[in-house]
Amino acid sequence: MKKIEAIIRPQKITETIKGLKSIGITGFTVSQVVGRGKQKDTKGVYRGKNYNVTLHPKIKLEIVLSDHMIELTIKTIIDSAQTGEDGDGKIYVYPILEAYNIRTGEPDITIDDLTTKGGF
């Protein structure tokens, strides 16, 4: 199992979710975050005062899935969220050692687990 964290532009979340659903990914967590990368500062005005925006609003998607779905999921996120400009975001992939269902207390079993342990 692996975990994908994708930091994307807020205006790309609807398109990205549609892309994920089209490949069968329906379970994920979405958080509103702010961050700093190569995207340039912008100017803002609040009550007649100018200020610099140095932290930009972003959306963080967190998805845990079987290893065999990683490449397709990454491609789908890139295809859905990419504008070609600074500030499009990042994708991080982490190994997941274990997962448990809180309701039952049982370990979650993935397709990878079943195929490597003779379940299929």
N, C-alpha and C positions, 0 to 999 in steps of 0.2 A: 504494500500500500504506500501511496505517496500523498503529500499535501501540496496543493498549488495555492500560492498567494499571488494574486494579480492586483496591482495598483493601476487604476485606469481613470480617465476623465469622467466626471459625473454625467456629462451629456451622452456618453457612450454606454451607459449601463443597460438601457432598454434593448439596444441592438445586441449587446453581448449576451444578455440573458436569453434572448430569442435564439441566438446561435448555439448556446449551451443546450437549450431544450431540444433543438433540432438534432443533436447527436445523442440524446438520451440522458443528459446530465440534468437532474431536477433537484438535487440536494446541494445547497451551498449556503454560506453565510455572507451577508453584505454589511459592511460598516462604512460610515462616513468618517474620513480621516483628513488630515492636512499634512503637507510635506514639502520638501525642498529637494530639487534636483537641478537639471540644466535649464529648466524653464526660467525665463527672465522675470524679474520683479515687474509688477504692474502698479499703476497709480490708482488711487481711489480718492473719493471725496466724501467726507462725513461732516454734516452740519457746517458746510462751507470751508472745511479744513482739508488740505491735501495730506495724503499719507501713502507710504509704500506698502504694497502687499508682498511680503517675502515668503509666506507659507501659503500654498495653493490648495484649494479643496480638491480632494480626490475620493474615489470609491475603492475600498479593498474587498475583493472577492476571495473567500477561502473555500477550497473544494478538496475533499479527501476522496480518493478513488483508487481503483485497481491500477497496477502498473501498465497494463496493456492499453489503458485509455489516456495515458499521459500525453503522448505526442499529438493525438487528434484534438485533445482539449486545448493544448497550448496553441496549436494552429488556429483553432476556432476563435480563441480569445484574441489573438493577434489580428486575424482577418476582420473581426467585429469591432475592435477598439482602436485600430491604427488610423491616425490622420497623416502621419509623415512629418509631424512637427515636434519640436522639443515639448516635453510635458505629457507625451502619450502614456508613459508609465513603465512599469517593470513587472516581470513574472519571476517568482522564486519557486523552486521545487525542493521539498524536504521529504526525507524518508519518515514513515510512520511505523513505529515498532509494534504498537498494540492499539486497539480501540475497543471500547466497551459500550454496551447499550445500558443507559442509566435505568430505564424502566425495569428491565429484566435482570440486570447485573451480569449478563452473559457477555463473553467476548464477541465482537462483531466478526463475521466470517465473510471474506471477499471471494470472488471467483478465482483469484490467484491462489488463495488458500485451498480451495476445493480441488483445483487441478493439481497442485503440488502434493496434496495429501491424499490423493486418490478418490476424491468425492465425486468426480464426474466420469 
